[in-house]
Amino acid sequence: MILCYLGLGSNLDSPERQLRTAIDALRKLPHSRLIEVASFYRNEAWGKKTQPKFTNTVASLRTRLTPQQLLKHCLEIEQKQKRVRKTRWGARTLDIDILLYGSMKINSTKLTIPHPRMHERDFVLKPLQELLKST
């Protein structure tokens, strides 16, 4: 099984509840096992500043799903939680990003791994570091 790290964030409709619901959904993914979830971090919005603060975390997962299958499941979880894609970096009920998928590198129109901007975002780096310290 491949070790993956997923970034989760929300700033609408009870963000902590949104993250907990998403984490429960990740636990139920086929051919996968949720390993650990970092603490929740509250932060200012990235990109578009005139919106509510975000709550973010990172989850580690072992999976036999391909990166494309994992992305499909993540998008389905977002959709079930009423994610609306209108404005880039806009407010959202849920965002799930594949940050790392083992040592794999992908650069396609639909998926880039490692996540291309994760090194710029403390709301990703802090929870990711928390999980990496515990492994």
HELIX and SHEET records of a PDB file:
HELIX    1   1 PRO A   15  ARG A   27  1                                  13    
HELIX    2   2 PRO A   67  LYS A   80  1                                  14    
HELIX    3   3 MET A  118  GLU A  120  5                                   3    
HELIX    4   4 ASP A  122  SER A  134  1                                  13    
SHEET    1   A 4 SER A  32  VAL A  37  0                                        
SHEET    2   A 4 PHE A  54  THR A  63 -1                                        
SHEET    3   A 4 ILE A   2  SER A  10 -1                                        
SHEET    4   A 4 ASP A  95  TYR A 101 -1                                        
SHEET    1   B 3 SER A  32  VAL A  37  0                                        
SHEET    2   B 3 PHE A  54  THR A  63 -1                                        
SHEET    3   B 3 TYR A  41  ASN A  43 -1                                        
SHEET    1   C 2 ILE A 106  ASN A 107  0                                        
SHEET    2   C 2 THR A 112  ILE A 113 -1                                        
END                                                                             
